[in-house]
Amino acid sequence: MTAEEQVIHISIHDGETNIHVTVTERENPLGYYYWGDGDREAEIAKARADAKEWALYYDAAIVEHYR
């Protein structure tokens, strides 16, 4: 896989209380966040911070998906 194909995805679903952080072509998620009764914005911030670290490691771009 080339650097152009590596993309870190942060998927945020308004209808759910889950955030998934994944890299293209990888089966298992890199991170999974749940805000439940907690602070949604804080969990999104953690997801973004982790995604930045993984993007450096994988030499990948970051794409956020909101649904």
KADANOR-V258858 format. One line per field, one symbol per residue. phi: phi as a letter, one per 30 degrees, with the letter a starting at -180 (. if undefined). psi: psi as a letter, one per 40 degrees, with the letter a starting at -180 (. if undefined). burial: # if it has 9 or more other ideal C-beta (glycine too) atoms within 8 Angstrom, else .. A space follows every 10 residues. Layout:
BEGIN
phi = ???
psi = ???
burial = ???
END
This chain:
BEGIN
phi = .dddddbccc cbcddbcbbc cbceicdddd abbbchcdce dddddddddd ddddddddhb dcbcccb
psi = hiddehhhhh hhhdeifihh hiiiehdiid ihihdbeahd dddddddddd dddddddefi ihhhhh.
burial = .....##### ##......## ####.....# #.###..... .###.###.# ##.##..#.# .#.#...
END
